[in-house]
Every structure is written in structure tokens, then in C-alpha cells.
Amino acid sequence: DLSQVLWKNPKEKPGNGKDDDKNGYTDDVYGWNFLGGKDGRSVGKDTEEAERLFKNLGAQKTIAPRDTALYSKLKTKYEAPLVANRAKLKDFQESFQGIKWADSLLHIGLKKDTIKGADLENFSSQDPKIENARKGLLSLLQGNKMMDISIDQFRDEFGAYVTTLEESVAKVDSPLVNYRADIVKDNYADFSDRYYGNNDVMAKFAFHGTHVSGIIAAKRDNGIGIDGVADNVKIMMVRAVPDGDEHDKDIALAIRYAVDNGAKVISMSFGKGYSPEKQWVDDAIRYAEKKNVLLVHAAGNDSKNIDVEDNFPNPMYLSDGKRATNMITVGASGDLTNGGLAAGFSNYGKKMVDVFAPGVKIYSTIPGGNTYGNANGTSMAAPVVSGIAALILEHYPKLKPEQVIDILVKSCYKPEGTVKKPGTDEQIVFSELCRSGGIVNAYEALKLAATYK
């Protein structure tokens, strides 16, 4: 479904170890991995931008006046839960030891491999240790409304929660781990140091990109798997987002790489709450704007109003406050019969979000060779819009990004009545969730595009 729709660099000879097209990226046949190292490794896990900022600022002898408000905000974010989690962790660690002890005793007492709440209700023991274990574990199962699961499963789930608490405490107490620097080895602070990475665009972490690519461009009418939204398109693979928050430098260079290699639509299913090098990203967006390249960005999955809470990258330029004319931001619509027309997880914003698109139970390609699965998120909604934009440009290639955005906004289906505001039970009209007040409609968009010159 995807092998036939992958972009291939016509100026690069595969596997010869040379930069044939002299663009600074050796053997970039299918794209480029800005998270790669010269040794072939790739960044997988990474930290949140907020953690990086908090720990880097905290390590300074003196925090600059311009950063004091930010540091205070981050300190509250990290240290307030830390106090509660430390106290909770001690209690839960002790409880977990008791659960493991009770689990072991009850398997001996009942002589069964699988023990559930009902078994504990219908059993008693003359052995005081076993009887105390029965009463204690039964009380926990009843209190947590988990009578239908086995005590082994309860033990494992409780243990997993304790591990999560331990990690959350350690995360704040431990020094910052710079996963990227260990592998990429560029001078991050120098934007001119840009020719880093490797050509392993799949790496070991290809689920997200594979799923998104299928939504846009899975081969149509081949009798296999799914049909992508668009036909006659090529997917250029540019890897810049780890399992964690992306770094601004990688995003800025990834946008520039895609533009320089002929991309007309850049689908961006990622985002974060802080952008310390936003100017680099802004400059890349301006570069794409000058080259008439459309950027399609996912609004994010935090059920928050991004008119008032930042989500980056965004179309507002730092330098002059103007809005980029080539960037559209996409929220996720859901299932009217199950959860509501606005996906409960989707970010929204009457000013910052332009349109909504399907983002719940989206069936698409996943790694493994003709393998498919469902996924949810604005990450799935953005490529729906990218695919429709590609359809429009296929038929009307002279349209500029701002015209394509105008078409997508004006051709939306506008639901009547009210919907649940994401993350709440509050009922609001759809026009309060995004600028268009609607959900994209490919058919109507193509009809409207025919009237543009």
C-alpha cells in the first residue's frame, strides 16, 4: 500500500556513500533522519521540552530576569506534584509489599492458579496469616471496584502504578538526560551546524509515521488494505520527532529539507507546550511561505484551548506578531454515536484551530508488511487534511497555500446544534471550537477549488 507512493530522490544514487546531489545529506534516497547519528543509531526516547527548560534553567547560577517567570511556572509544574507523589509513594510501596505477600499466601491457602474477588468472599482460613491476607486483599479489590480481575492481575497493575510513581519522583530529582546529544553530536546551539543525522528514515520507531502516511497516500484501488485520501502523491520521509518532545532545530531543518526537495504539503503531526528556539522554526515557516509550501499541523491531544494555552509550532511569528499564511491547524472530530462529534481529547481554539477532521478510530497502515490498525489523535486528523490539500493541488496546482486554506475553511461541513467541549461535559456550538466552525469536506473543497483562479 505504501511502497509505490514513496518519494525517491532522483539526484541521489542509493548506497554509494556519496552526497550525489551536494545537498549536505549523504544517500538521502527516501528522505532524511535528523535524529540519527553517524554511527547509524537513532534517538528513540526523549524528554519533554518543559523538563529540559526547567532543569537547564535550574542548573544556572543566576537566572536571567527574562526567564524568572518561566522558571517559576515550571517549578510549580514539577515540584507541586513531587511533594504529593513522594508522600504517596512511600505508602504505596509499603502497600505493594503487603499485596505481594498476601498474593503468595492466598495461592497456598486456596490452592488455585487463578483467584478472583468472589473466591475470596467464599473462602475463610483457620490460619490467621492467610485469613488476614484474604480480608486485606478483598477490601482492596472491593474498594477499587476490581472484583472481576484476578489477584495476580491486581498485583501487577498496582505494581505498575508504583513504578510510575517512582519514575515521576526520579524524573524531577535526577539530572537531565540529553538523549539527543549522545547520538546526534551536533552543536545544537549553532543553527549553521545543520548537516547531521543519517538516512535511516524508518529507524525502529515507525508506527506513527507509517500510520500517518497511509491516511494520506496508501495506494488506491489496488485491492489491498486501505485507500489513502489522495492519489498521485509521493511521501517524502523526514524524521525529526522522537518519543518525547521534538527539538526546535530538528523541526526547522526538517521543514527546510522538505521545501528544498520539492514538497508542496508538509504534514506535521507533533507539538509541545514550549518552544525555546521558536525563531528558528518561524524562519523555516517563512521560508516555506516564500516557496508556496503548505504546512498542516495537528492541534494536539490535551483537551485544551490553544487560544490561551500555547501549542507549538504555531502560525504566529515572534518577530512581528503576524500570522503565517501557509499554515493550517487541525483538531480531531469524533464519532457522533460514541463520544461526540468533537473528539474528547482534541485541542481547540476559535482563533488558533482552523478546521476539524476525523481523528477517532482511524484505520491505516502500520509497520509489518501489509499490516493495518486503528489509532486516535489529531495526529490522524492532520493527514486527512494534508490528503485533501494534495487532492486540491493535484487538480489545481497553481493555487497558493493561503487559497488552499481558504478553500478548506469555507467548504467545511458546519454541524448544527451543540457538541461537548473536549475534556468536559459542557455543551457548546462547534463554531467555538475552531475558526471555520466545521469539519473538512473533500468533495465540497474540490467543488469550491474549481471556482478559484
QUIZIUR-V322709 format. One record per residue. RES is the residue in one small letter. PHI is phi in whole degrees, -180 to 180 (none if undefined). PSI is psi in whole degrees, 0 to 359 (* if undefined). BURIAL is I if it has 24 or more other ideal C-beta (glycine too) atoms within 12 Angstrom, else O. Layout:
# QUIZIUR-V322709
res | phi | psi | burial
RES | PHI | PSI | BURIAL
RES | PHI | PSI | BURIAL
This chain:
# QUIZIUR-V322709
res | phi | psi | burial
d | none | 334 | I
l | -113 | 336 | I
s | -58 | 328 | O
q | -85 | 353 | O
v | -113 | 11 | I
l | -82 | 133 | I
w | -66 | 141 | I
k | -130 | 128 | O
n | -67 | 112 | I
p | -70 | 344 | O
k | -99 | 1 | O
e | -113 | 133 | I
k | -94 | 122 | O
p | -61 | 135 | O
g | 72 | 12 | O
n | -93 | 1 | O
g | 70 | 17 | O
k | -120 | 152 | O
d | -91 | 78 | O
d | -60 | 322 | O
d | -91 | 3 | O
k | 58 | 35 | O
n | -98 | 3 | I
g | 94 | 357 | O
y | -124 | 105 | I
t | -72 | 131 | I
d | 58 | 38 | I
d | -82 | 70 | I
v | -73 | 316 | I
y | -111 | 3 | I
g | 140 | 205 | I
w | -148 | 150 | I
n | -112 | 102 | I
f | -79 | 2 | I
l | -107 | 15 | I
g | -100 | 161 | I
g | -113 | 165 | I
k | -65 | 338 | O
d | -84 | 4 | O
g | 94 | 351 | O
r | -75 | 165 | O
s | -138 | 146 | I
v | -68 | 129 | I
g | -108 | 274 | I
k | -71 | 144 | O
d | -149 | 172 | I
t | -89 | 171 | I
e | -81 | 150 | I
e | -61 | 323 | I
a | -61 | 319 | I
e | -66 | 319 | I
r | -62 | 315 | I
l | -63 | 313 | I
f | -60 | 313 | I
k | -76 | 325 | I
n | -68 | 319 | I
l | -67 | 319 | I
g | -65 | 335 | I
a | -80 | 348 | O
q | -77 | 145 | O
k | -65 | 319 | O
t | -133 | 128 | O
i | -88 | 128 | O
a | -61 | 145 | O
p | -52 | 324 | O
r | -68 | 343 | O
d | -105 | 357 | O
t | -66 | 319 | O
a | -65 | 318 | O
l | -63 | 316 | I
y | -64 | 320 | I
s | -62 | 319 | O
k | -64 | 316 | O
l | -69 | 324 | I
k | -61 | 317 | I
t | -63 | 317 | O
k | -60 | 319 | O
y | -94 | 323 | I
e | -88 | 332 | O
a | -62 | 309 | O
p | -67 | 335 | O
l | -63 | 317 | O
v | -60 | 313 | O
a | -66 | 318 | O
n | -68 | 325 | I
r | -63 | 315 | O
a | -65 | 316 | O
k | -65 | 322 | O
l | -62 | 316 | I
k | -60 | 315 | O
d | -64 | 317 | O
f | -71 | 326 | I
q | -64 | 318 | O
e | -65 | 318 | O
s | -63 | 321 | I
f | -65 | 321 | I
q | -62 | 320 | O
g | -66 | 321 | I
i | -64 | 316 | I
k | -64 | 320 | I
w | -65 | 315 | O
a | -65 | 318 | I
d | -58 | 315 | I
s | -65 | 315 | O
l | -65 | 319 | I
l | -71 | 328 | I
h | -65 | 325 | I
i | -71 | 315 | O
g | -68 | 317 | I
l | -90 | 343 | I
k | 55 | 45 | O
k | -132 | 147 | O
d | -75 | 320 | O
t | -116 | 120 | O
i | -123 | 126 | I
k | -116 | 178 | I
g | -56 | 318 | I
a | -61 | 325 | O
d | -64 | 323 | I
l | -71 | 327 | I
e | -67 | 326 | O
n | -98 | 16 | O
f | -132 | 144 | I
s | -143 | 158 | O
s | -134 | 147 | O
q | -79 | 344 | O
d | -79 | 116 | O
p | -60 | 327 | O
k | -66 | 314 | O
i | -67 | 321 | I
e | -66 | 319 | O
n | -64 | 321 | O
a | -63 | 318 | I
r | -62 | 311 | I
k | -64 | 317 | O
g | -65 | 315 | I
l | -72 | 323 | I
l | -61 | 319 | I
s | -63 | 320 | O
l | -66 | 317 | I
l | -63 | 317 | I
q | -67 | 316 | O
g | -65 | 329 | O
n | -98 | 7 | O
k | 53 | 49 | O
m | -127 | 38 | I
m | -68 | 340 | O
d | -90 | 355 | O
i | -102 | 161 | O
s | -75 | 157 | I
i | -68 | 333 | I
d | -66 | 318 | O
q | -66 | 320 | O
f | -61 | 317 | I
r | -59 | 315 | I
d | -67 | 319 | O
e | -69 | 322 | O
f | -64 | 318 | I
g | -63 | 322 | O
a | -65 | 322 | O
y | -67 | 320 | O
v | -62 | 318 | I
t | -61 | 319 | O
t | -62 | 318 | O
l | -63 | 317 | I
e | -60 | 318 | O
e | -68 | 323 | O
s | -67 | 324 | I
v | -71 | 315 | I
a | -64 | 326 | O
k | -60 | 321 | I
v | -81 | 322 | I
d | -76 | 330 | O
s | -85 | 157 | O
p | -65 | 159 | O
l | -66 | 131 | I
v | -96 | 122 | O
n | -98 | 83 | O
y | -61 | 320 | I
r | -66 | 314 | I
a | -60 | 325 | O
d | -64 | 333 | O
i | -106 | 311 | I
v | -74 | 315 | I
k | 63 | 32 | O
d | -90 | 174 | I
n | -90 | 97 | O
y | -59 | 324 | I
a | -72 | 347 | O
d | -105 | 106 | O
f | -68 | 338 | I
s | -74 | 343 | O
d | -83 | 84 | O
r | -118 | 352 | I
y | -98 | 67 | I
y | -123 | 177 | I
g | 102 | 191 | I
n | -150 | 180 | I
n | -96 | 14 | I
d | -83 | 80 | I
v | -73 | 341 | I
m | -87 | 321 | I
a | 48 | 214 | I
k | -109 | 10 | O
f | -131 | 60 | I
a | -102 | 3 | I
f | -59 | 307 | I
h | -61 | 309 | I
g | -65 | 324 | I
t | -67 | 318 | I
h | -65 | 315 | I
v | -62 | 317 | I
s | -62 | 320 | I
g | -64 | 321 | I
i | -59 | 317 | I
i | -72 | 311 | I
a | -140 | 12 | I
a | -51 | 136 | I
k | -53 | 127 | I
r | -87 | 148 | O
d | 59 | 33 | O
n | -106 | 4 | O
g | 74 | 11 | O
i | -120 | 133 | O
g | 55 | 250 | I
i | -126 | 167 | I
d | -108 | 127 | I
g | -69 | 167 | I
v | -64 | 319 | I
a | -108 | 156 | I
d | -119 | 160 | I
n | 57 | 41 | O
v | -125 | 161 | I
k | -123 | 140 | I
i | -97 | 116 | I
m | -94 | 121 | I
m | -92 | 117 | I
v | -128 | 112 | I
r | -97 | 122 | I
a | -146 | 2 | I
v | -121 | 117 | I
p | -86 | 187 | I
d | -85 | 82 | O
g | 153 | 195 | I
d | -83 | 138 | I
e | -68 | 159 | I
h | -101 | 137 | I
d | -57 | 321 | I
k | -62 | 316 | I
d | -63 | 319 | I
i | -66 | 315 | I
a | -61 | 317 | I
l | -72 | 327 | I
a | -65 | 318 | I
i | -62 | 313 | I
r | -63 | 320 | I
y | -61 | 313 | I
a | -62 | 317 | I
v | -62 | 312 | I
d | -64 | 336 | I
n | -102 | 15 | I
g | 98 | 8 | O
a | -64 | 142 | I
k | -107 | 335 | I
v | -133 | 131 | I
i | -115 | 116 | I
s | -93 | 124 | I
m | -124 | 90 | I
s | -97 | 72 | I
f | -162 | 171 | I
g | 172 | 164 | I
k | -159 | 169 | I
g | -90 | 348 | I
y | -136 | 147 | I
s | -143 | 82 | I
p | -64 | 332 | I
e | -111 | 44 | I
k | -57 | 328 | I
q | -60 | 324 | O
w | -63 | 317 | I
v | -69 | 318 | I
d | -56 | 316 | I
d | -62 | 323 | I
a | -69 | 322 | I
i | -65 | 318 | I
r | -61 | 321 | I
y | -61 | 315 | I
a | -64 | 322 | I
e | -61 | 315 | I
k | -65 | 332 | O
k | -94 | 8 | I
n | 60 | 46 | I
v | -110 | 130 | I
l | -86 | 134 | I
l | -110 | 128 | I
v | -116 | 115 | I
h | -117 | 135 | I
a | -72 | 137 | I
a | -73 | 337 | I
g | 108 | 164 | I
n | -121 | 40 | I
d | -110 | 10 | I
s | 55 | 34 | I
k | -118 | 158 | I
n | -86 | 105 | I
i | -82 | 6 | I
d | -70 | 331 | O
v | -118 | 342 | O
e | -120 | 124 | O
d | -63 | 143 | I
n | -140 | 121 | I
f | -112 | 153 | I
p | -71 | 154 | I
n | -130 | 167 | I
p | -83 | 2 | I
m | -91 | 117 | I
y | -73 | 135 | O
l | -65 | 320 | I
s | -67 | 322 | O
d | -132 | 0 | O
g | 75 | 2 | O
k | -78 | 162 | O
r | -102 | 133 | I
a | -61 | 137 | I
t | -89 | 357 | I
n | -116 | 17 | I
m | -125 | 129 | I
i | -120 | 135 | I
t | -111 | 136 | I
v | -123 | 125 | I
g | -92 | 172 | I
a | -108 | 125 | I
s | -88 | 160 | I
g | -124 | 206 | I
d | -100 | 118 | O
l | -59 | 329 | O
t | -90 | 353 | O
n | -149 | 86 | O
g | 107 | 338 | O
g | 109 | 161 | I
l | -71 | 333 | I
a | -100 | 121 | I
a | -58 | 135 | I
g | -61 | 336 | I
f | -90 | 346 | I
s | -70 | 139 | I
n | -70 | 161 | I
y | -151 | 173 | I
g | 167 | 123 | I
k | -64 | 336 | O
k | -103 | 318 | O
m | -91 | 338 | I
v | -101 | 130 | I
d | -90 | 313 | I
v | -145 | 165 | I
f | -112 | 157 | I
a | -151 | 159 | I
p | -54 | 130 | I
g | -144 | 16 | I
v | -121 | 130 | I
k | 52 | 52 | O
i | -88 | 120 | I
y | -91 | 125 | O
s | -157 | 183 | I
t | -69 | 144 | I
i | -137 | 160 | I
p | -59 | 147 | O
g | 133 | 0 | O
g | 82 | 99 | O
n | 50 | 46 | O
t | -116 | 145 | O
y | -140 | 155 | I
g | -167 | 168 | O
n | -91 | 151 | O
a | -150 | 154 | I
n | -119 | 151 | I
g | 144 | 161 | I
t | -66 | 342 | I
s | -62 | 333 | I
m | -88 | 332 | I
a | -72 | 319 | I
a | -59 | 315 | I
p | -67 | 337 | I
v | -61 | 314 | I
v | -68 | 321 | I
s | -60 | 319 | I
g | -65 | 318 | I
i | -66 | 319 | I
a | -61 | 319 | I
a | -65 | 321 | I
l | -59 | 314 | I
i | -61 | 314 | I
l | -71 | 334 | I
e | -62 | 318 | I
h | -86 | 330 | I
y | -133 | 71 | I
p | -67 | 346 | O
k | -86 | 354 | O
l | -67 | 142 | I
k | -89 | 160 | I
p | -53 | 318 | I
e | -66 | 331 | I
q | -72 | 319 | I
v | -63 | 317 | I
i | -62 | 316 | I
d | -59 | 319 | I
i | -65 | 314 | I
l | -62 | 321 | I
v | -70 | 314 | I
k | -75 | 338 | I
s | -95 | 5 | I
c | -62 | 151 | I
y | -80 | 124 | I
k | -106 | 105 | I
p | -63 | 144 | I
e | -90 | 164 | O
g | 76 | 203 | O
t | -118 | 161 | O
v | -133 | 165 | I
k | -74 | 131 | I
k | -65 | 131 | I
p | -51 | 132 | I
g | 84 | 0 | I
t | -140 | 177 | O
d | -101 | 4 | O
e | -68 | 135 | O
q | -94 | 127 | O
i | -139 | 165 | I
v | -80 | 152 | O
f | -63 | 332 | I
s | -67 | 348 | I
e | -84 | 350 | I
l | -95 | 334 | I
c | -158 | 165 | I
r | -62 | 321 | I
s | -80 | 335 | I
g | 72 | 23 | I
g | -157 | 186 | I
i | -115 | 137 | I
v | -58 | 149 | I
n | -138 | 106 | I
a | -61 | 316 | I
y | -62 | 312 | O
e | -67 | 327 | I
a | -65 | 317 | I
l | -66 | 321 | I
k | -62 | 315 | O
l | -68 | 322 | I
a | -59 | 329 | I
a | -64 | 342 | O
t | -93 | 354 | O
y | -90 | 150 | I
k | -121 | * | O
